Amino acid sequence: MTMQLHQTPILDEHWQGFELARDETFRYVWIWQGSNIRLITLWIDGPDYAYEHGWCYPRDPELVAKAVADWDPETQDEPTGWHKRPTWPTRQAPRREENPHYNRPRCEHGSYFLDDGCRVLNCRDLRNHEDRTAAATPQGER
């Protein structure tokens, strides 16, 4: 499945946003969402009232377009540059094993758990990750 980028974004009147790309399964559309832009994946042959995955970005359409252009949905779970993942479960690329470093666990704000942690104070995902790690560590190693 190769994602085909559109030279010029296509207006999506139903979602009041712009389709940036598509592949055999999904359309990749950005929509205004309050103080954010949300990139959403819409099933090509599915209902037009729900999306499968979503990522929130600052209100900069060019940033979202670049994230989609740089993304390989076949080997990369998620695009880059987002600051909130409002959908669950986390998307997993069909051939994610080809890019294990990129596909490491992230929190709901896009930070990799094992790097610098999350930039959001009291990140629920980071706290849960730390709790699970502490529970799995033998007492003498803490």
N, CA, C and O of each residue as an XYZ file, in Angstrom:
568
protein
N       0.836     -1.184      0.000
C       0.000      0.000      0.000
C       0.874      1.237      0.000
O       1.589      1.493      0.969
N       0.826      1.986     -1.044
C       1.598      3.206     -1.112
C       0.673      4.397     -0.939
O      -0.374      4.492     -1.580
N       1.076      5.296     -0.065
C       0.285      6.503      0.149
C       0.583      7.475     -0.994
O       1.739      7.764     -1.301
N      -0.474      7.961     -1.604
C      -0.365      8.936     -2.684
C      -0.688     10.325     -2.143
O      -1.819     10.598     -1.742
N       0.322     11.204     -2.136
C       0.107     12.582     -1.687
C      -0.564     13.372     -2.788
O      -0.270     13.179     -3.968
N      -1.466     14.263     -2.405
C      -2.101     15.149     -3.376
C      -1.223     16.384     -3.554
O      -0.736     16.951     -2.576
N      -1.025     16.789     -4.781
C      -0.256     18.004     -5.073
C      -0.890     19.211     -4.390
O      -0.202     20.049     -3.808
N      -2.214     19.281     -4.472
C      -2.996     20.319     -3.806
C      -4.026     19.612     -2.928
O      -4.740     18.735     -3.412
N      -4.119     19.974     -1.647
C      -5.128     19.324     -0.782
C      -6.530     19.436     -1.380
O      -6.879     20.439     -2.003
N      -7.323     18.385     -1.174
C      -8.683     18.318     -1.709
C      -9.674     18.654     -0.595
O      -9.654     18.040      0.472
N     -10.531     19.623     -0.853
C     -11.539     20.013      0.121
C     -12.475     18.846      0.411
O     -12.998     18.220     -0.512
N     -12.683     18.555      1.683
C     -13.643     17.545      2.115
C     -14.784     18.302      2.789
O     -14.671     18.704      3.947
N     -15.869     18.490      2.068
C     -16.968     19.300      2.585
C     -17.641     18.668      3.791
O     -18.064     19.377      4.704
N     -17.745     17.341      3.808
C     -18.392     16.677      4.942
C     -17.634     16.954      6.241
O     -18.244     17.319      7.246
N     -16.323     16.785      6.227
C     -15.502     16.984      7.424
C     -15.021     18.419      7.562
O     -14.408     18.763      8.573
N     -15.281     19.257      6.582
C     -14.833     20.647      6.565
C     -13.334     20.738      6.803
O     -12.858     21.521      7.625
N     -12.609     19.917      6.062
C     -11.159     19.882      6.151
C     -10.575     19.598      4.779
O     -11.219     19.826      3.755
N      -9.348     19.099      4.774
C      -8.643     18.883      3.526
C      -7.978     17.512      3.504
O      -7.247     17.143      4.422
N      -8.248     16.763      2.429
C      -7.589     15.477      2.223
C      -6.198     15.744      1.672
O      -6.037     16.379      0.629
N      -5.179     15.240      2.401
C      -3.790     15.440      1.994
C      -3.256     14.274      1.174
O      -2.386     14.451      0.322
N      -3.787     13.070      1.438
C      -3.265     11.869      0.781
C      -4.284     10.755      0.932
O      -5.276     10.888      1.648
N      -4.016      9.631      0.229
C      -4.830      8.431      0.386
C      -4.008      7.233     -0.039
O      -3.035      7.351     -0.784
N      -4.427      6.071      0.456
C      -3.864      4.804      0.001
C      -5.046      3.887     -0.305
O      -6.175      4.362     -0.429
N      -4.809      2.608     -0.426
C      -5.893      1.692     -0.780
C      -6.935      1.552      0.328
O      -8.056      1.115      0.064
N      -6.588      1.910      1.550
C      -7.466      1.704      2.697
C      -8.010      2.993      3.298
O      -9.186      3.063      3.656
N      -7.161      4.018      3.413
C      -7.519      5.234      4.143
C      -7.358      6.502      3.320
O      -6.576      6.575      2.372
N      -8.152      7.514      3.735
C      -7.937      8.895      3.322
C      -7.335      9.609      4.524
O      -7.762      9.370      5.653
N      -6.364     10.470      4.312
C      -5.695     11.215      5.374
C      -6.132     12.674      5.255
O      -5.749     13.378      4.321
N      -6.942     13.112      6.221
C      -7.626     14.400      6.159
C      -7.293     15.201      7.408
O      -7.262     14.653      8.510
N      -7.041     16.509      7.239
C      -6.916     17.348      8.430
C      -8.163     18.200      8.572
O      -8.742     18.675      7.595
N      -8.559     18.377      9.842
C      -9.749     19.168     10.163
C      -9.406     20.153     11.289
O      -8.513     19.899     12.097
N     -10.126     21.276     11.329
C     -10.000     22.195     12.459
C     -10.665     21.542     13.659
O     -11.763     20.998     13.547
N     -10.003     21.596     14.807
C     -10.534     20.957     16.010
C     -10.231     21.876     17.191
O      -9.232     21.685     17.884
N     -11.080     22.861     17.422
C     -10.838     23.796     18.514
C      -9.551     24.565     18.288
O      -9.395     25.238     17.269
N      -8.635     24.470     19.225
C      -7.367     25.189     19.100
C      -6.308     24.355     18.383
O      -5.136     24.730     18.364
N      -6.705     23.241     17.799
C      -5.785     22.343     17.114
C      -6.230     22.083     15.682
O      -7.330     22.444     15.264
N      -5.327     21.441     14.952
C      -5.690     20.768     13.716
C      -5.585     19.287     14.035
O      -4.617     18.855     14.662
N      -6.562     18.510     13.613
C      -6.509     17.067     13.843
C      -6.356     16.366     12.501
O      -7.159     16.562     11.588
N      -5.319     15.549     12.393
C      -5.141     14.671     11.245
C      -5.905     13.394     11.541
O      -5.692     12.768     12.579
N      -6.792     13.001     10.639
C      -7.608     11.810     10.865
C      -7.449     10.833      9.701
O      -7.167     11.228      8.570
N      -7.637      9.551     10.006
C      -7.643      8.524      8.968
C      -9.080      8.052      8.795
O      -9.722      7.602      9.744
N      -9.564      8.163      7.579
C     -10.930      7.774      7.245
C     -10.900      6.568      6.320
O     -10.182      6.569      5.321
N     -11.679      5.532      6.647
C     -11.777      4.356      5.788
C     -12.332      4.773      4.427
O     -13.322      5.502      4.367
N     -11.723      4.330      3.356
C     -12.237      4.637      2.028
C     -13.584      3.960      1.815
O     -14.502      4.573      1.271
N     -13.714      2.716      2.231
C     -14.967      1.979      2.041
C     -15.794      1.894      3.317
O     -16.624      0.997      3.462
N     -15.570      2.822      4.240
C     -16.291      2.756      5.508
C     -17.267      3.893      5.665
O     -17.479      4.674      4.737
N     -17.864      3.989      6.841
C     -18.828      5.069      7.100
C     -18.120      6.421      7.111
O     -16.947      6.515      7.474
N     -18.831      7.448      6.716
C     -18.231      8.782      6.656
C     -18.495      9.583      7.926
O     -18.293     10.797      7.943
N     -18.948      8.913      9.000
C     -19.257      9.628     10.233
C     -18.242      9.355     11.348
O     -18.379      9.893     12.447
N     -17.233      8.532     11.082
C     -16.255      8.195     12.122
C     -14.880      8.022     11.499
O     -14.752      7.667     10.328
N     -13.861      8.278     12.299
C     -12.499      8.057     11.813
C     -11.808      7.018     12.676
O     -12.208      6.764     13.812
N     -10.769      6.424     12.121
C     -10.071      5.320     12.776
C      -9.008      5.811     13.754
O      -8.950      5.347     14.892
N      -8.176      6.737     13.319
C      -7.088      7.259     14.147
C      -7.042      8.769     13.997
O      -7.498      9.317     12.994
N      -6.486      9.440     15.003
C      -6.359     10.890     14.947
C      -5.168     11.374     15.758
O      -4.783     10.766     16.757
N      -4.585     12.499     15.299
C      -3.464     13.126     15.980
C      -3.662     14.633     15.921
O      -3.995     15.171     14.865
N      -3.462     15.320     17.039
C      -3.647     16.764     17.109
C      -2.314     17.478     16.932
O      -1.283     17.055     17.454
N      -2.366     18.568     16.183
C      -1.201     19.398     15.866
C      -1.523     20.845     16.180
O      -2.692     21.208     16.310
N      -0.476     21.691     16.306
C      -0.731     23.131     16.396
C      -1.475     23.593     15.135
O      -1.468     22.897     14.119
N      -2.102     24.741     15.199
C      -2.893     25.252     14.065
C      -1.975     25.757     12.947
O      -1.891     26.958     12.693
N      -1.295     24.829     12.291
C      -0.379     25.143     11.199
C      -0.553     24.086     10.109
O       0.074     23.029     10.175
N      -1.395     24.353      9.108
C      -1.649     23.358      8.063
C      -0.379     22.873      7.357
O      -0.300     21.713      6.954
N       0.603     23.745      7.207
C       1.853     23.337      6.541
C       2.607     22.302      7.371
O       3.211     21.388      6.810
N       2.584     22.430      8.688
C       3.219     21.455      9.571
C       2.560     20.086      9.416
O       3.249     19.067      9.360
N       1.237     20.059      9.347
C       0.513     18.800      9.190
C       0.816     18.191      7.818
O       1.053     16.988      7.710
N       0.807     19.012      6.785
C       1.105     18.515      5.436
C       2.513     17.930      5.375
O       2.722     16.900      4.733
N       3.476     18.565      6.027
C       4.848     18.040      6.040
C       4.917     16.723      6.807
O       5.608     15.796      6.385
N       4.205     16.638      7.930
C       4.198     15.394      8.711
C       3.659     14.236      7.873
O       4.197     13.130      7.921
N       2.598     14.491      7.105
C       2.028     13.444      6.251
C       2.995     13.103      5.121
O       3.185     11.929      4.803
N       3.604     14.113      4.515
C       4.542     13.875      3.409
C       5.755     13.067      3.866
O       6.295     12.278      3.091
N       6.189     13.250      5.111
C       7.380     12.556      5.636
C       7.062     11.179      6.209
O       7.979     10.420      6.521
N       5.817     10.851      6.349
C       5.368      9.636      7.028
C       5.264      8.464      6.065
O       4.793      8.618      4.938
N       5.699      7.303      6.505
C       5.500      6.056      5.759
C       4.556      5.181      6.575
O       5.015      4.459      7.460
N       3.256      5.222      6.306
C       2.300      4.461      7.105
C       2.479      2.949      7.028
O       1.917      2.219      7.845
N       3.246      2.474      6.066
C       3.503      1.039      5.959
C       4.473      0.552      7.019
O       4.338     -0.565      7.519
N       5.470      1.394      7.374
C       6.503      0.967      8.329
C       6.547      1.809      9.596
O       7.258      1.461     10.539
N       5.797      2.917      9.639
C       5.794      3.809     10.794
C       4.385      3.886     11.379
O       3.420      4.191     10.678
N       4.290      3.605     12.663
C       2.980      3.578     13.315
C       2.235      4.902     13.195
O       1.048      4.926     12.870
N       2.933      5.995     13.455
C       2.281      7.297     13.520
C       3.150      8.351     12.844
O       4.363      8.176     12.727
N       2.529      9.451     12.396
C       3.333     10.547     11.859
C       4.098     11.244     12.991
O       3.959     10.858     14.152
N       4.882     12.240     12.677
C       5.634     12.981     13.696
C       4.996     14.347     13.944
O       4.143     14.797     13.179
N       5.424     14.991     15.021
C       5.075     16.375     15.283
C       3.787     16.629     16.027
O       3.496     17.779     16.355
N       3.003     15.605     16.309
C       1.734     15.808     16.999
C       1.962     15.960     18.501
O       2.999     15.557     19.029
N       0.975     16.550     19.181
C       1.099     16.740     20.631
C      -0.030     16.073     21.413
O      -0.083     16.183     22.638
N      -0.937     15.381     20.712
C      -1.995     14.675     21.418
C      -2.573     13.603     20.502
O      -2.845     13.844     19.326
N      -2.752     12.413     21.071
C      -3.374     11.308     20.349
C      -4.718     11.031     21.008
O      -4.759     10.401     22.064
N      -5.823     11.486     20.412
C      -7.129     11.323     21.050
C      -7.806      9.981     20.776
O      -8.881      9.723     21.317
N      -7.219      9.136     19.966
C      -7.857      7.864     19.624
C      -7.111      6.686     20.229
O      -5.917      6.759     20.520
N      -7.848      5.604     20.407
C      -7.284      4.386     20.973
C      -7.915      3.216     20.246
O      -9.097      3.304     19.915
N      -7.225      2.149     19.979
C      -5.838      1.875     20.325
C      -4.868      2.600     19.398
O      -5.253      3.133     18.358
N      -3.617      2.604     19.798
C      -2.574      3.222     19.004
C      -2.455      2.497     17.667
O      -2.491      1.268     17.612
N      -2.316      3.255     16.611
C      -2.166      2.677     15.279
C      -0.869      1.878     15.206
O       0.148      2.291     15.763
N      -0.902      0.741     14.524
C       0.301     -0.059     14.285
C       0.446     -0.289     12.788
O      -0.472     -0.776     12.128
N       1.612      0.067     12.267
C       1.892     -0.076     10.835
C       1.935     -1.548     10.454
O       2.360     -2.378     11.259
N       1.503     -1.890      9.240
C       1.505     -3.293      8.816
C       2.896     -3.933      8.823
O       3.037     -5.121      9.109
N       3.916     -3.139      8.507
C       5.287     -3.675      8.481
C       6.161     -2.939      9.511
O       7.292     -2.554      9.215
N       5.632     -2.756     10.697
C       6.304     -1.971     11.740
C       7.642     -2.554     12.165
O       8.516     -1.820     12.624
N       7.816     -3.873     12.020
C       9.082     -4.511     12.435
C      10.258     -4.024     11.598
O      11.405     -4.212     12.004
N      10.019     -3.410     10.452
C      11.086     -2.878      9.607
C      11.662     -1.574     10.165
O      12.726     -1.139      9.724
N      10.988     -0.952     11.112
C      11.436      0.326     11.655
C      11.252      0.350     13.174
O      10.519      1.193     13.691
N      11.918     -0.578     13.904
C      11.664     -0.699     15.342
C      12.042      0.545     16.149
O      11.371      0.858     17.132
N      13.093      1.254     15.760
C      13.497      2.437     16.523
C      12.413      3.514     16.465
O      12.124      4.155     17.475
N      11.823      3.713     15.314
C      10.764      4.710     15.147
C       9.497      4.307     15.895
O       8.788      5.168     16.415
N       9.206      3.021     15.956
C       7.944      2.520     16.499
C       8.007      2.147     17.979
O       7.242      1.301     18.443
N       8.902      2.767     18.703
C       8.960      2.548     20.148
C       7.717      3.122     20.825
O       7.041      3.973     20.247
N       7.405      2.668     22.048
C       6.202      3.172     22.741
C       6.264      4.684     22.986
O       7.292      5.228     23.390
N       5.139      5.335     22.730
C       4.996      6.778     22.967
C       3.834      7.016     23.924
O       2.930      6.188     24.039
N       3.868      8.140     24.599
C       2.731      8.527     25.425
C       1.684      9.203     24.543
O       1.898      9.378     23.343
N       0.568      9.578     25.128
C      -0.514     10.192     24.364
C      -0.158     11.572     23.818
O      -0.929     12.152     23.054
N       1.010     12.105     24.207
C       1.448     13.416     23.737
C       2.580     13.314     22.720
O       3.130     14.335     22.306
N       2.933     12.106     22.317
C       3.922     11.909     21.256
C       5.343     11.674     21.710
O       6.210     11.415     20.876
N       5.615     11.755     22.995
C       6.979     11.560     23.492
C       7.297     10.068     23.618
O       6.444      9.268     24.002
N       8.518      9.719     23.294
C       8.967      8.345     23.511
C       9.220      8.145     25.009
O       9.887      8.967     25.638
N       8.695      7.063     25.579
C       8.845      6.797     27.011
C      10.296      6.752     27.454
O      10.641      7.307     28.497
N      11.145      6.103     26.680
C      12.508      5.848     27.128
C      13.493      6.949     26.768
O      14.684      6.805     27.047
N      13.049      8.037     26.164
C      13.929      9.160     25.872
C      13.859     10.149     27.030
O      14.272      9.828     28.144
N      13.354     11.314     26.784
C      13.298     12.360     27.800
C      12.008     12.377     28.592
O      11.779     13.305     29.367
N      11.167     11.389     28.422
C       9.873     11.392     29.086
C       8.927     12.317     28.356
O       9.187     12.698     27.215
N       7.850     12.677     28.988
C       6.830     13.513     28.357
C       7.011     14.962     28.764
O       7.424     15.256     29.886
N       6.700     15.870     27.842
C       6.820     17.306     28.118
C       5.570     17.861     28.821
O       5.538     19.031     29.201
N       4.548     17.018     28.989
C       3.309     17.445     29.632
C       3.327     16.999     31.094
O       3.510     15.818     31.390
N       3.135     17.953     32.002
C       3.136     17.669     33.428
C       2.048     16.653     33.764
O       0.913     16.785     33.305
N       2.380     15.659     34.548
C       1.442     14.620     34.986
C       0.816     13.829     33.838
O      -0.377     13.527     33.864
N       1.618     13.500     32.845
C       1.127     12.697     31.719
C       0.652     11.342     32.241
O       1.418     10.600     32.854
N      -0.611     11.032     31.993
C      -1.207      9.779     32.456
C      -0.472      8.569     31.882
O      -0.204      7.614     32.612
N      -0.143      8.589     30.600
C       0.548      7.456     29.974
C       1.926      7.252     30.578
O       2.332      6.116     30.823
N       2.654      8.341     30.824
C       3.996      8.228     31.392
C       3.929      7.691     32.821
O       4.743      6.854     33.209
N       2.957      8.174     33.605
C       2.797      7.665     34.976
C       2.489      6.172     34.953
O       3.076      5.409     35.719
N       1.566      5.744     34.073
C       1.226      4.321     33.974
C       2.431      3.490     33.552
O       2.638      2.388     34.060
N       3.232      4.022     32.613
C       4.429      3.310     32.161
C       5.421      3.162     33.316
O       5.988      2.088     33.517
N       5.629      4.248     34.078
C       6.559      4.201     35.208
C       6.056      3.241     36.284
O       6.853      2.512     36.875
N       4.753      3.228     36.547
C       4.182      2.309     37.535
C       4.402      0.857     37.117
O       4.775      0.025     37.944
N       4.171      0.543     35.827
C       4.372     -0.830     35.336
C       5.843     -1.218     35.410
O       6.171     -2.351     35.761
N       6.733     -0.278     35.078
C       8.173     -0.555     35.117
C       8.615     -0.808     36.554
O       9.375     -1.740     36.815
N       8.143      0.017     37.486
C       8.511     -0.156     38.891
C       7.988     -1.488     39.425
O       8.686     -2.165     40.179
N       6.790     -1.867     39.051
C       6.208     -3.131     39.530
C       6.964     -4.333     38.982
O       7.003     -5.384     39.622
N       7.565     -4.187     37.803
C       8.287     -5.306     37.178
C       9.737     -5.390     37.636
O      10.415     -6.380     37.361
N      10.225     -4.350     38.338
C      11.614     -4.320     38.787
C      11.719     -4.952     40.182
O      10.998     -4.540     41.091
N      12.604     -5.948     40.369
C      12.788     -6.528     41.700
C      13.222     -5.463     42.718
O      13.937     -4.527     42.362
N      12.799     -5.597     43.966
C      13.074     -4.613     45.022
C      14.537     -4.222     45.128
O      14.844     -3.041     45.293
N      15.428     -5.164     45.040
C      16.856     -4.877     45.227
C      17.452     -4.046     44.112
O      18.554     -3.526     44.285
N      16.785     -3.890     42.971
C      17.341     -3.162     41.845
C      16.834     -1.733     41.739
O      17.233     -1.020     40.818
N      15.984     -1.292     42.632
C      15.417      0.072     42.543
C      16.346      1.092     43.083
O      16.026      2.280     43.084
